[in-house]
Amino acid sequence: MGIFDSIARGLGSLRPLPDKELEDEREALRQRYVSSGNVTEADKLYDELHRYDGEMTRRANEAYARENPNPPEARHREHGWYLPNDD
């Protein structure tokens, strides 16, 4: 982990974390959320869980884009998108 990753992590960024560590921290956060008795704390933990989910989704989308650089084109039906084929 370089100096810029340390600074980013200190500012709250989730990008420098490896995937496994991100999943572990999210699970610990989820368990704190589930066991929380305070509504205000639970609300903050809920928002933090969504931040972790957003980062995990971003990483999954980037991995998919790397694995599939040329996605297939959309297939159209013979008579158009929304017209039936029963004529």
C-alpha positions in Angstrom: 0.0 0.0 0.0 1.6 3.2 -1.2 1.5 6.7 0.4 -1.4 7.8 -1.8 -3.4 4.7 -0.8 -2.8 5.5 2.8 -3.9 9.1 2.4 -7.1 8.0 0.5 -7.9 5.4 3.2 -7.4 8.1 5.8 -9.9 10.3 4.0 -12.5 7.5 3.9 -12.0 6.0 0.5 -12.6 2.3 0.0 -10.7 2.0 -3.3 -7.3 1.0 -1.8 -8.7 -2.0 0.0 -8.3 -5.4 -1.5 -11.5 -7.3 -2.3 -11.2 -9.8 0.6 -10.6 -7.0 3.1 -13.5 -5.0 1.7 -15.8 -8.0 2.1 -14.6 -8.7 5.7 -15.1 -5.0 6.8 -18.5 -5.0 5.2 -19.5 -8.1 7.0 -18.3 -6.7 10.4 -20.2 -3.5 9.6 -23.4 -5.5 8.8 -23.1 -7.4 12.0 -22.8 -4.1 14.0 -25.9 -2.8 12.1 -28.0 -5.9 12.9 -27.0 -5.8 16.6 -27.4 -2.0 17.0 -30.1 -0.9 19.4 -29.7 2.8 18.7 -31.8 4.1 15.8 -29.4 6.9 15.0 -26.4 4.6 15.0 -28.3 2.1 12.8 -29.1 4.8 10.3 -25.4 5.8 10.0 -24.4 2.1 9.7 -27.1 1.6 7.0 -25.7 4.5 4.9 -22.1 3.1 5.4 -23.3 -0.3 4.2 -24.6 1.3 1.0 -21.3 2.9 0.5 -19.5 -0.5 0.7 -22.2 -2.0 -1.6 -21.6 0.8 -4.1 -17.8 0.1 -4.1 -18.3 -3.6 -4.5 -20.7 -3.1 -7.4 -18.3 -0.7 -9.1 -15.5 -3.3 -8.8 -17.8 -6.0 -10.2 -18.8 -3.9 -13.1 -15.2 -3.0 -13.9 -14.2 -6.7 -13.8 -17.1 -7.6 -16.1 -16.1 -4.8 -18.5 -12.5 -6.1 -18.6 -13.6 -9.7 -19.2 -16.1 -8.7 -21.9 -14.7 -5.8 -23.9 -17.0 -6.1 -26.9 -20.5 -7.0 -25.6 -22.9 -8.4 -28.2 -25.2 -6.0 -29.9 -28.9 -6.0 -29.0 -30.9 -8.5 -31.0 -34.0 -7.1 -32.7 -37.1 -9.1 -33.5 -38.1 -9.4 -37.1 -40.9 -6.8 -36.9 -39.3 -4.5 -34.3 -38.9 -4.3 -30.6 -42.4 -4.4 -29.3 -44.4 -6.0 -32.2 -45.6 -9.6 -31.9 -44.3 -12.3 -34.3 -47.7 -14.0 -34.7 -48.8 -12.5 -38.0 
